[in-house]
Structures are given as C-alpha cells and as structure tokens.
C-alpha cells in the first residue's frame, strides 16, 4: 500500500496535464489577437481653403427714382405729349394745360408793374425836391416792388401749365384725358428710372459689424430663376428698427436691360465674412455626441485617434474646423461605425477618397 501512493499522484498529475480544458487562459494574448484585425477606412487630409460666410436674406427691389406726376396748379388738360410705357428724357414735355387765364393774368400784372414803376420814378423825383413826404415815397417804392413780385409769380404760374419730366425714365399709365379739369392733387401718371435699381434689405444686428459700403451682393428673382444679379452696398442705416433689431441696408444694381422691376422680391446672399485660410473637412467625418463633436484621424501607428473639435461655418458637404485639428491630418470619413480609439486601420485605395477631394 505504501508503494502505490506515489504512482497514483504522478498518474493524476499526468491526466491533468493531458486535459485541454484545464490549461490556463492568457488575457493579454487574446486582446492582442483581436486588436490585430484592422478596419479599412477612407481618409482625406484636412485642408486650408477660402471660406465665405453668406447670410441669406429677402429684399425688395426699388426704382432708382420714382414719382407720381402731378401739376402745381389747377387747370384744364390741353395736350398729352407722352406714350404709356415709353422712355422720356429729362426736360421732355409730358402734359400741357390750357394757359389762357394764366397768360391774361401775366399781362395784367405786367401792366400794373409798369404803372407802379412810373409812379415810383415820379415819387423819387418829388422826394428829392422835398415835395412829398418820406412815407409817400416809401409807399410808392413798396407798390413797385410788390408788382414786380406779382409779375414773377404769374410767370411761374404760366410755366406750371407745362409739366416737364424731372429726370429720364419710363412713363407709366395715363390717368387723365384732354379737356379734363384737374387740381394739384390729381395724379397724371408715374415716372420711374429703372436704369439703376436699389435692393432694400433688413440685416440682423449681429451681422452689422461685417457689412460695409462697397460690399458685393448676389441675388435672384422669381421672374428669372436661372439668372443671378449682382449689386454693391451703398447705404447702411445709422439706427436699428427697435422691434426687429435689424438695420436697413441698400445696394445699387445696374439694370441696363430693364428686366428688374420695382416691387420684385429678391432672394439674396450677403457676404459678411471671408476667411482665406480656413481649415475644412468633409462633413461626414463629424461624430456627434450630444453637444460634443469629434472626428477620427489616422495616427502615426496607423491607428484611429479620436479628436474633439469645434466647428465654425457649415457649407454644402463641408464644415469649417476652428480648433482640434491641423492642416494635413488624415480625417476618416468612411468606416467610422466600426472604429474605437486606437483601433488599427488600413487605408482604402486613393480612388475611394476622390469624391471627398472635389
């Protein structure tokens, strides 16, 4: 019995060594094997390029000059010298009133002036010889001056019977007829200058510091959806609308072909900032976790490194990075779903990255 004990112990130890399930596990070796499986990704370098910040606004088109044509005196329409919708030059005769009564009034005033001038000359001679009082002389002088003023008034009233175009432009619809009695409040027609038009827009307060005279704008109108028009800012209101906290901004737009009309709505893009060396990456590279944003980049050991970033302007398919990356960092844009920090990666062929490099 004493000899068989050692044999049993040795045999039992040999059996234990022979059972595979009893071999101890190696944690580090297993993790290393799993980490050796690399993930294929598409990566592109973060690039510096110009970024233009544009504010979309809605504006209204206004004529360079626009008036409702009226007369300065009451009268009867004698002649209409314009054609609706036609262009006229500054100083062209648009409409004439019957001038008979105005001409008669002028002749009467001229006769009274002539008489008063003669009386004034006689009074001056008499006053020099001390034959009339100073008061009588001053009264004769005042009467002469008053009649001079009356003649000038009658001449101006006679001129007012001829309504002239104050500036070059296009005539609107005719609203009176020959023989019609009109007053100062009667609208005769309209006159607009559309060779140059103005865009009027309301700019939010936070962008005013980036708007200045001479700045370019681009816009479209529904009437010509495939055309883009450009203008230049020339006016920025010195005060804001207290209700909307916006400021009125105006821009001039050349309109030689007359396609733009007063009253049209303009959908415009106001360039408020240009950054010539902004850092830009493709937008699919962004990873959002609540308010935090990050990206994966390819590290020196061909592993995925997760980097927190802050973004600026978002563009079509691209995003500006204001901190967290440097130019040239290889940013992963495809294969992100399979990644975790320090995961080994391998780059896809360059052709796969081509769509993100346009």
RODO-2510 file (C-alpha; in nm, 4 decimals, decimal comma):
residues 358
     n   res          X          Y          Z
     1     x     0,0000     0,0000     0,0000
     2     x     0,2812     0,2434     0,0775
     3     x     0,4394     0,1959    -0,2669
     4     x     0,1210     0,2622    -0,4662
     5     x     0,0607     0,6146    -0,3349
     6     x     0,3302     0,7947    -0,5353
     7     x     0,2270     0,6181    -0,8503
     8     x    -0,1315     0,7470    -0,8078
     9     x    -0,0167     1,1030    -0,7567
    10     x     0,2036     1,1040    -1,0640
    11     x    -0,0646     0,9470    -1,2783
    12     x    -0,3190     1,2001    -1,1622
    13     x    -0,0861     1,4885    -1,2437
    14     x    -0,0291     1,3467    -1,5907
    15     x    -0,4013     1,3266    -1,6537
    16     x    -0,4461     1,6875    -1,5508
    17     x    -0,1788     1,7956    -1,7956
    18     x    -0,3445     1,5979    -2,0729
    19     x    -0,6899     1,7648    -2,0391
    20     x    -0,7002     2,0715    -2,2681
    21     x    -0,9809     2,2444    -2,0768
    22     x    -0,7663     2,2756    -1,7751
    23     x    -0,4971     2,4905    -1,9460
    24     x    -0,4876     2,8495    -1,8000
    25     x    -0,6193     3,1316    -2,0249
    26     x    -0,3972     3,4199    -2,1342
    27     x    -0,5940     3,7565    -2,1317
    28     x    -0,3285     3,9822    -2,2905
    29     x    -0,2576     3,7453    -2,5742
    30     x    -0,6268     3,7221    -2,6653
    31     x    -0,6708     4,1041    -2,6679
    32     x    -0,3665     4,1405    -2,8868
    33     x    -0,5064     3,8953    -3,1375
    34     x    -0,8372     4,0818    -3,1579
    35     x    -0,6592     4,4144    -3,1947
    36     x    -0,4665     4,2790    -3,4881
    37     x    -0,7786     4,2875    -3,7084
    38     x    -0,7578     4,6232    -3,8913
    39     x    -1,0558     4,8173    -4,0267
    40     x    -1,0474     4,9529    -4,3813
    41     x    -1,1296     5,3247    -4,3834
    42     x    -1,1419     5,6144    -4,6255
    43     x    -0,9449     5,9157    -4,5059
    44     x    -0,8711     6,2574    -4,6556
    45     x    -0,6424     6,5339    -4,5318
    46     x    -0,7826     6,8403    -4,3568
    47     x    -0,7207     7,1274    -4,5999
    48     x    -0,6926     7,5026    -4,5786
    49     x    -0,9077     7,6888    -4,8285
    50     x    -1,1089     8,0122    -4,8586
    51     x    -1,4452     8,0119    -4,6821
    52     x    -1,7108     8,2732    -4,7497
    53     x    -1,9793     8,3267    -4,4877
    54     x    -2,3069     8,4202    -4,6528
    55     x    -2,6300     8,5385    -4,4891
    56     x    -2,9494     8,4520    -4,6839
    57     x    -3,1910     8,7460    -4,6878
    58     x    -3,5060     8,8576    -4,8646
    59     x    -3,5008     9,2049    -5,0139
    60     x    -3,7254     9,4267    -5,2201
    61     x    -3,6346     9,5986    -5,5456
    62     x    -3,6980     9,9721    -5,5698
    63     x    -3,6518    10,2085    -5,8629
    64     x    -3,3569    10,4440    -5,8573
    65     x    -3,6048    10,7323    -5,8869
    66     x    -3,9848    10,7112    -5,8834
    67     x    -4,2516    10,9816    -5,8698
    68     x    -4,6232    11,0284    -5,9166
    69     x    -4,6537    11,3091    -6,1705
    70     x    -4,8840    11,5930    -6,0606
    71     x    -4,9290    11,9584    -6,1529
    72     x    -4,8541    12,2547    -5,9274
    73     x    -5,1646    12,4434    -6,0380
    74     x    -5,5313    12,3782    -6,1148
    75     x    -5,6372    12,3834    -6,4776
    76     x    -5,7755    12,2083    -6,7842
    77     x    -5,5710    11,9446    -6,9694
    78     x    -5,4979    12,0797    -7,3172
    79     x    -5,2457    11,8313    -7,4565
    80     x    -5,0871    11,4998    -7,3563
    81     x    -4,7428    11,4507    -7,5072
    82     x    -4,6325    11,1127    -7,3731
    83     x    -4,6974    10,7497    -7,4638
    84     x    -4,7621    10,4995    -7,1861
    85     x    -4,4657    10,2735    -7,1199
    86     x    -4,2262    10,4795    -7,3331
    87     x    -3,8979    10,6298    -7,2232
    88     x    -3,8608    11,0057    -7,1859
    89     x    -3,5606    11,2283    -7,1279
    90     x    -3,5222    11,4862    -6,8528
    91     x    -3,6948    11,8089    -6,9609
    92     x    -3,9345    11,6472    -7,2113
    93     x    -4,2868    11,7936    -7,2172
    94     x    -4,5305    11,5419    -7,0706
    95     x    -4,8552    11,7382    -7,0497
    96     x    -4,9800    12,0935    -7,1168
    97     x    -5,2698    12,2784    -6,9515
    98     x    -5,4826    12,5497    -7,1060
    99     x    -5,2756    12,8631    -7,0427
   100     x    -5,5306    13,1310    -7,1445
   101     x    -5,6199    13,2578    -6,7989
   102     x    -5,2581    13,2393    -6,6816
   103     x    -5,1383    13,4401    -6,9787
   104     x    -5,4079    13,7037    -6,9171
   105     x    -5,3119    13,7295    -6,5509
   106     x    -4,9495    13,7805    -6,6534
   107     x    -5,0388    14,0658    -6,8908
   108     x    -5,2419    14,2319    -6,6151
   109     x    -4,9539    14,2017    -6,3697
   110     x    -4,7066    14,3439    -6,6204
   111     x    -4,9342    14,6465    -6,6805
   112     x    -4,9651    14,7090    -6,3075
   113     x    -4,5899    14,6828    -6,2693
   114     x    -4,5297    14,9311    -6,5480
   115     x    -4,7660    15,1808    -6,3841
   116     x    -4,6124    15,1324    -6,0404
   117     x    -4,2633    15,1800    -6,1786
   118     x    -4,3654    15,5081    -6,3378
   119     x    -4,5233    15,6238    -6,0099
   120     x    -4,2105    15,5255    -5,8239
   121     x    -3,9880    15,7279    -6,0565
   122     x    -4,2078    16,0363    -6,0125
   123     x    -4,2164    15,9889    -5,6369
   124     x    -3,8389    15,9630    -5,6246
   125     x    -3,8053    16,2946    -5,8161
   126     x    -4,0584    16,4650    -5,5904
   127     x    -3,8936    16,3301    -5,2786
   128     x    -3,5565    16,4597    -5,3971
   129     x    -3,7135    16,8107    -5,4235
   130     x    -3,8807    16,7691    -5,0829
   131     x    -4,2296    16,7920    -5,2402
   132     x    -4,3646    16,4680    -5,0843
   133     x    -4,3128    16,3065    -4,7505
   134     x    -4,0796    16,0134    -4,6882
   135     x    -4,3825    15,7969    -4,6138
   136     x    -4,5376    15,8643    -4,9568
   137     x    -4,2089    15,7835    -5,1274
   138     x    -4,1718    15,4525    -4,9381
   139     x    -4,5290    15,3570    -5,0228
   140     x    -4,4617    15,4138    -5,3958
   141     x    -4,1433    15,2046    -5,3700
   142     x    -4,3267    14,9212    -5,1922
   143     x    -4,6042    14,9184    -5,4515
   144     x    -4,3487    14,8918    -5,7317
   145     x    -4,1664    14,6050    -5,5598
   146     x    -4,4958    14,4231    -5,4918
   147     x    -4,5943    14,4462    -5,8586
   148     x    -4,2527    14,3148    -5,9601
   149     x    -4,3121    14,0095    -5,7397
   150     x    -4,6610    13,9618    -5,8810
   151     x    -4,5218    13,9509    -6,2354
   152     x    -4,2699    13,6823    -6,1329
   153     x    -4,5489    13,4805    -5,9694
   154     x    -4,7696    13,4997    -6,2796
   155     x    -4,4795    13,3941    -6,4997
   156     x    -4,4176    13,0925    -6,2785
   157     x    -4,7871    13,0003    -6,2875
   158     x    -4,7747    13,0188    -6,6650
   159     x    -4,4711    12,7891    -6,6692
   160     x    -4,6578    12,5471    -6,4416
   161     x    -4,9060    12,4806    -6,7215
   162     x    -4,6285    12,2797    -6,8902
   163     x    -4,5428    11,9638    -6,6944
   164     x    -4,1892    11,8503    -6,7772
   165     x    -4,0075    11,5265    -6,6939
   166     x    -3,7754    11,5973    -6,3974
   167     x    -3,5469    11,3059    -6,4881
   168     x    -3,5048    11,0425    -6,7582
   169     x    -3,7133    10,7312    -6,7130
   170     x    -4,0134    10,5277    -6,8220
   171     x    -4,3661    10,6680    -6,8187
   172     x    -4,6411    10,4699    -6,6504
   173     x    -5,0140    10,4506    -6,7232
   174     x    -5,2005    10,7689    -6,8219
   175     x    -5,4656    10,8674    -6,5697
   176     x    -5,6160    11,1820    -6,7305
   177     x    -5,7636    11,2810    -7,0670
   178     x    -5,7613    11,6020    -7,2749
   179     x    -6,0237    11,8505    -7,1567
   180     x    -6,0285    11,7116    -6,8037
   181     x    -6,0299    11,9627    -6,5182
   182     x    -5,7531    11,8735    -6,2738
   183     x    -5,6225    12,0030    -5,9419
   184     x    -5,2918    11,9878    -5,7609
   185     x    -5,3894    11,6536    -5,6056
   186     x    -5,4759    11,4842    -5,9368
   187     x    -5,2306    11,2060    -6,0319
   188     x    -5,1444    11,2364    -6,4016
   189     x    -4,9083    10,9396    -6,4470
   190     x    -4,5933    10,7907    -6,2967
   191     x    -4,2296    10,8211    -6,3948
   192     x    -3,9663    10,5674    -6,2884
   193     x    -3,5953    10,5377    -6,3558
   194     x    -3,5023    10,1694    -6,3834
   195     x    -3,1616    10,2013    -6,5496
   196     x    -3,0322    10,1549    -6,1975
   197     x    -3,2345     9,9825    -5,9248
   198     x    -3,1901     9,9523    -5,5500
   199     x    -3,2167     9,6455    -5,3301
   200     x    -3,3534     9,7220    -4,9843
   201     x    -3,2998     9,4608    -4,7138
   202     x    -3,3105     9,4311    -4,3341
   203     x    -2,9858     9,2954    -4,1872
   204     x    -2,9844     9,1405    -3,8353
   205     x    -2,7909     9,3302    -3,5700
   206     x    -2,5261     9,0614    -3,5191
   207     x    -2,4073     9,0906    -3,8807
   208     x    -2,3861     9,4705    -3,8992
   209     x    -2,0215     9,4765    -3,7952
   210     x    -1,9382     9,2781    -4,1069
   211     x    -2,1354     9,4897    -4,3547
   212     x    -1,9748     9,7919    -4,5186
   213     x    -2,0227    10,0251    -4,8120
   214     x    -1,8858     9,8802    -5,1341
   215     x    -1,9618     9,5216    -5,0333
   216     x    -2,0893     9,2938    -5,3102
   217     x    -2,4208     9,1079    -5,3010
   218     x    -2,5724     8,8425    -5,5277
   219     x    -2,9431     8,7723    -5,5646
   220     x    -3,2133     8,6066    -5,7726
   221     x    -3,5740     8,6933    -5,8572
   222     x    -3,8608     8,4571    -5,9337
   223     x    -3,9115     8,6095    -6,2794
   224     x    -3,5640     8,4916    -6,3876
   225     x    -3,4829     8,1879    -6,1694
   226     x    -3,1764     8,0865    -6,3726
   227     x    -3,0103     8,4284    -6,3597
   228     x    -2,8023     8,5783    -6,0793
   229     x    -2,7687     8,9532    -6,0429
   230     x    -2,5019     9,1413    -5,8501
   231     x    -2,5007     9,4743    -5,6689
   232     x    -2,2979     9,6892    -5,4332
   233     x    -2,3926     9,8161    -5,0870
   234     x    -2,4050    10,1970    -5,0667
   235     x    -2,6203    10,2701    -4,7590
   236     x    -2,6354    10,1319    -4,4044
   237     x    -2,8954    10,2834    -4,1746
   238     x    -2,7446    10,4671    -3,8749
   239     x    -3,0184    10,3261    -3,6483
   240     x    -3,1918     9,9927    -3,5952
   241     x    -3,5586     9,9083    -3,6003
   242     x    -3,6365     9,8662    -3,2274
   243     x    -3,8968     9,5995    -3,2991
   244     x    -3,6911     9,3669    -3,5216
   245     x    -3,3371     9,4688    -3,4230
   246     x    -3,2451     9,4967    -3,7881
   247     x    -3,0938     9,7793    -3,9920
   248     x    -3,1991     9,8898    -4,3390
   249     x    -2,9252     9,8275    -4,5957
   250     x    -2,9425     9,9360    -4,9598
   251     x    -2,7433     9,8234    -5,2628
   252     x    -2,7288     9,9577    -5,6179
   253     x    -2,7743     9,7181    -5,9102
   254     x    -2,7178     9,8106    -6,2771
   255     x    -3,0277     9,7294    -6,4837
   256     x    -2,9478     9,8297    -6,8441
   257     x    -3,1941     9,5843    -6,9994
   258     x    -3,4782     9,6806    -6,7639
   259     x    -3,5549     9,3250    -6,6545
   260     x    -3,5661     9,4144    -6,2866
   261     x    -3,8831     9,5998    -6,1862
   262     x    -3,9724     9,7960    -5,8771
   263     x    -4,1605     9,5832    -5,6241
   264     x    -3,9962     9,2497    -5,7114
   265     x    -3,8786     9,0295    -5,4225
   266     x    -3,5108     8,9419    -5,4268
   267     x    -3,3611     8,6293    -5,2714
   268     x    -3,0088     8,7379    -5,1944
   269     x    -2,6874     8,6208    -5,0363
   270     x    -2,4996     8,8842    -4,8387
   271     x    -2,1316     8,8018    -4,7977
   272     x    -2,0460     8,9027    -4,4420
   273     x    -1,7074     8,7363    -4,3926
   274     x    -1,4260     8,5870    -4,5976
   275     x    -1,1611     8,3664    -4,4353
   276     x    -0,8871     8,2923    -4,6850
   277     x    -0,7135     8,0192    -4,4789
   278     x    -0,9941     7,8281    -4,3077
   279     x    -0,9405     7,4616    -4,2117
   280     x    -1,2078     7,2480    -4,3809
   281     x    -1,3008     6,8777    -4,3673
   282     x    -1,5839     6,6732    -4,5231
   283     x    -1,8979     6,6873    -4,3085
   284     x    -1,9436     6,3033    -4,2914
   285     x    -1,6309     6,2898    -4,0722
   286     x    -1,8090     6,4605    -3,7810
   287     x    -1,9215     6,2461    -3,4854
   288     x    -2,1868     6,3998    -3,2636
   289     x    -2,2367     6,3021    -2,9024
   290     x    -2,4870     6,5459    -2,7583
   291     x    -2,3219     6,8884    -2,7720
   292     x    -1,9746     6,7392    -2,8174
   293     x    -1,8254     6,6910    -3,1639
   294     x    -1,5244     6,4816    -3,2570
   295     x    -1,3528     6,3123    -3,5526
   296     x    -1,1293     6,0102    -3,6031
   297     x    -0,7914     6,0683    -3,7619
   298     x    -0,5260     5,8194    -3,8728
   299     x    -0,2495     5,8285    -3,6117
   300     x     0,1252     5,7682    -3,6573
   301     x     0,0903     5,3967    -3,5846
   302     x    -0,1950     5,3599    -3,8375
   303     x    -0,4472     5,3537    -3,5590
   304     x    -0,7662     5,5538    -3,5148
   305     x    -0,7266     5,8506    -3,2833
   306     x    -1,0417     6,0309    -3,1688
   307     x    -1,0030     6,4095    -3,1514
   308     x    -1,2581     6,6564    -3,0063
   309     x    -1,3166     6,9501    -3,2411
   310     x    -1,5023     7,2776    -3,2600
   311     x    -1,6712     7,3812    -3,5806
   312     x    -1,7398     7,7135    -3,7462
   313     x    -1,9227     7,7642    -4,0713
   314     x    -2,1098     7,4711    -4,2242
   315     x    -2,1055     7,4556    -4,6027
   316     x    -2,2521     7,2164    -4,8578
   317     x    -2,0899     6,8835    -4,7689
   318     x    -1,8076     7,0529    -4,5772
   319     x    -1,7502     7,2031    -4,2363
   320     x    -1,5001     7,4534    -4,1029
   321     x    -1,2890     7,3372    -3,8065
   322     x    -1,1865     7,6171    -3,5703
   323     x    -0,9915     7,4026    -3,3202
   324     x    -0,8833     7,0423    -3,2621
   325     x    -0,7139     6,9656    -3,5959
   326     x    -0,4206     7,0770    -3,8041
   327     x    -0,3842     7,1045    -4,1783
   328     x    -0,2759     6,7692    -4,3236
   329     x    -0,4352     6,5493    -4,0529
   330     x    -0,5855     6,2410    -4,2194
   331     x    -0,9524     6,2580    -4,1227
   332     x    -1,1562     5,9364    -4,1546
   333     x    -1,4790     5,9851    -4,3500
   334     x    -1,5885     5,6236    -4,4129
   335     x    -1,5712     5,3208    -4,1815
   336     x    -1,6302     5,5266    -3,8678
   337     x    -1,9041     5,2944    -3,7383
   338     x    -1,6523     5,0111    -3,6813
   339     x    -1,3914     5,2241    -3,5055
   340     x    -1,2918     5,2704    -3,1428
   341     x    -0,9953     5,4607    -3,0006
   342     x    -0,6587     5,3101    -3,1019
   343     x    -0,8232     5,0617    -3,3369
   344     x    -0,5806     4,9535    -3,6149
   345     x    -0,6864     5,0791    -3,9554
   346     x    -0,5795     5,0382    -4,3163
   347     x    -0,6442     5,2973    -4,5845
   348     x    -0,8699     5,2247    -4,8786
   349     x    -0,7320     5,2857    -5,2298
   350     x    -0,6942     5,6544    -5,3240
   351     x    -0,9868     5,6291    -5,5677
   352     x    -1,2250     5,5833    -5,2738
   353     x    -1,1237     5,9236    -5,1321
   354     x    -1,1588     6,1090    -5,4633
   355     x    -1,5266     6,2143    -5,4116
   356     x    -1,4292     6,3957    -5,0905
   357     x    -1,1494     6,5928    -5,2510
   358     x    -1,3569     6,7950    -5,5006
***
